[in-house]
Amino acid sequence: MPSELADYIVKYGYIAIFSLVVIQELGVPNPVPTELILLFAGYLASTGILDVKLAFITAISGDLIGTTILCTIFYAFGHTLLENHPKWLPIRKDKIDKLKNIIATRGKWGIFVWRLIPYIRGYASVASGLLGIPLKVFIPMAGMSAVVASGGYIVIGYLLGDRWEYFVKKIGGPTNIIITAVCILGLVYIGRHVWKQIKKRKKPSVEV
């Protein structure tokens, strides 16, 4: 994490987190991935500089608002933009076509899954807009992915504390981090479900 960026986040707090997340969700290139910014924000919450609940809400809000704007732009003007393909638009048509086919086949859950994957999540929003998916369908799916992904990074950073940078070096890039997080959450969910089933079976039946 560059010291200048770290100082900016410490100084401006939630405004910095929100603006950085929104900007990257809109497709503006950022030398530091949003995932690392959110892990750092979670770490700051663990030190008391930020409130973890407000950081969590800020990250989700920035994610959802940014991606909804991007989806809306391509819903309204997407085909025109792709035909003219201005130089400032760094979008690969082959990726969009691939995601359009996946989302068209798998429906709204395709949006949820692909919005979880770093570097591809923005393409999922673009593809959803080009497919003409209504916002009433897109926003709930994007919202759930924002909770799991952006909110998840805040929680992971908070739980790791000052070990967050060591964790990133050991696990690898943002993609590996979110895959690890999703696997852990999945195991926790399955474990709880199994435990509930065991407890139900242990309850003695009442004879009438």
N, C-alpha and C positions, 0 to 999 in steps of 0.2 A: 504494500500500500504506500504510494508516494506521500511524503510528509505534507506537501501542500494540500492534497486532497483530504488527508486525515485532519489537518488543522481546520479546513473549511467545514467538515462535518461536525467537528467538536464545537466550532464557533456558532454555526447557524442551526445545528441540531435537526429538528424535524423538517424545517423548510429545505435544508440541504438534501436530506434523504428523499423527500417527496419530489423535488425538482430533478435530482439525478435519476430516479426511477422513471419518472414521466418521460424525460428526454430520451433515455435509452429505449423505452417501450415504443416511442415514436419512430425509432429506427436511426436516431442520430448516433454515429459511431462514438464509442467511449473507450479510451485506452485501458480503463480498469473495469472489468465486468461488474454488473450490478450485484451479482451474487456475492462478490468479495466486499462490496460496499455494505451490503446488508449484514454480512457476518461481522464486520467491524462495528456496525451500529448495534448489533446484539451484544458485542463485547462491551461497548460503552454503557449499555444498559446494565450490564453486570457490575460495572464499577460505580453506578449511581449517577453518572453524568446524564443519562437519559432514563426515562421511564419505559420499562419493557412493554407495557400495554399500549402506550402512545406510539412507540416505535413500531410495534406490530401493526397497529391500525394505519399508521402513516405509510408503511411499506405496501400494504394491501391496497390502500386508496390510490397511491401513485401508480401501481401496477394496473389496476382496473381502469382508472381514468385514461391513462396513456394508451393502453391497448384498445379501449373502446373508441377513442378518437381515431386511431389508425384504422380500425375496422370500418368506421363510419366513412372515412375519406375514401377508402377503396370500394365501399358499397356504392358511393355516389359518383366517384370519378375514376375508379380503378381501371376500367378498360381504356379510357382516354390516356391515362398516365402510362400504361404499359405499351400502348401503340406508339406514343411519342418518345417514351423512355428518356426523360431528361437525365443529364449527366449526374445531377445531384441525387438521383434515386438509385441507391446501391442494392437493387433487388434482382435476384437470379430467377428468370422465368421458369427454368426447369424445376427448381425447388417448389415454386408456387404451383405448377401444374401437378406435381407429385402429391402435394398436400391437398390440393383441391379434390383429387381422386379419392384420397384416403378419407377426407372429411365427408365427401358426398356418399361414400360407402358406409362409413361407421356412424355418421350422424353427429349429434351434439357431443357424444363422449369422445369422438375423435378430436374435437376442439380441446376438451379437458386434458387429454393425454399429451397432445403435442404442445400445449401451452406450458407443460411442465419441463420441457427440454430446453436448456440454454442454447442460444444461437439459432434455434428453429422456431421458438415461440412467436417471434414477430411475424414470421412467414405464415404461421397458422392464422393469425389475425387478418393478414392480407388476403389469404385464401378464403377465409370466411366472408369477408366483405365482397370479394369477387363473385362468390357463389350466391350472394344475395340473402345470406342467412339473417333473419330478423334479429334486432338487438334484444328482443325479449327472450330469444333462445341463446344468443351469444353471451350476454352479460352474466347470467347465472353460471354458465360453464367457465367463463373467464374468471368470475369471482371465486369459484371453488379452487381453480388452479392457482389464483393469487394467494389464497389462504395457505395452500399446501407449499407452494414454491417460495414466494417472497416472505410470507409470514413464517414459513419453516426455517429460512435462513436466519431470521431474527432470533428465533427460539434456539437454534443450534449455536449461534454466536453467544447468546446469553448463557447457555448451559456450559459452553466450553470456557468462557471467560478469557483469561490471558493465554490460554492454550490454543486459541482459534487459528493463529498463523501456523503453528506446528501441525495442527490437524489438516490444514489445507495442503501443506507440503507432503504429508504422508498419504493422504487420500488421492490427491491429484487435482485436476481442474474442476470447474463448477459442475460439469456433467456428472462426474463421479460422486461429487458431494450430494447432489440431489437424488441420485440413484440410491446411494447409501441411506439417505434420510427416508426415502419412500420405503425401502426394504425394512428399515427399523420400525417405521410406523405400521407397516403391514404385519410384521411379526407381533407387535404389541396388540394389534387389533385381533389377530388370529388367537393369540394367547388368552386374551380376555374372553373371547367367545368360547374357547375350549374350557376355560376355568368355570364359566357360568354353566355350561352343560354338565360338567362334573359335579358342581354344587347341586344342580337340580336332581341328578341321579342319586345323590347321597341323602336327599331329604326323605324321611320315612313317609310312606303312604298312609293316609288316615282312613281306617276302615269304618264304615257306617253300619 
